[in-house]
Amino acid sequence: MRLVTIGGYGFDEPGFLAALQRANVDTFVDVRQRRGLRGSQYAFLNSSRLQRALTGVGIRYIHLRELAPTQAVRDVQKRRDSETDTGKRSRQSLSPEFVHAYRTEVLDGFDVSAFHRAVGDDAQVVALFCVEGIPEACHRSLVAERLAQTSAVEVEHIRP
């Protein structure tokens, strides 16, 4: 299995789907807690529309909410962003406090074998998805890092 990560910000719908297809993604794993976005620019990333688009290009959709940061963990990053006057869409990296909280509250209980069962034995290229365009600014990079450490999978970050 090969693992890619992708965010939504910075893509339009055709570019997003084309990037997944160029990477030969067959299984798409949504790791968001809330699967909707405000505004017309990114409406294609709202769950039902996204699932229809993925089905249309032959990519299976899975939602693994257990990999989403909890509200308490998100609040840690929100506080840091507020202190540094950083907008979510312009964030370049996660705060050390967020990384620690996410690893402690989510990844320490992450069952890698359950992840592999969820994506299935037939998954060849799995995409981890959340909204941030820059992987270093998103928890999906931490999930990918854990999978690379525990499952010896190679990781590629697709950027807009």
Sequence and secondary structure as in RCSB ss.txt:
>XXXX:A:sequence
MRLVTIGGYGFDEPGFLAALQRANVDTFVDVRQRRGLRGSQYAFLNSSRLQRALTGVGIRYIHLRELAPTQAVRD
VQKRRDSETDTGKRSRQSLSPEFVHAYRTEVLDGFDVSAFHRAVGDDAQVVALFCVEGIPEACHRSLVAERLAQT
SAVEVEHIRP
>XXXX:A:secstr
 EEEEEESTT  HHHHHHHHHHTT  EEEE  SS   SSSTTGGGSHHHHHHHHHHTT EEEE GGGS  HHHHH
HHHHHHHHTT  GGG  S  HHHHHHHHHHTGGG  HHHHHHHH TT SEEEEEES SSGGGSTHHHHHHHHHHH
H  EEEEE  
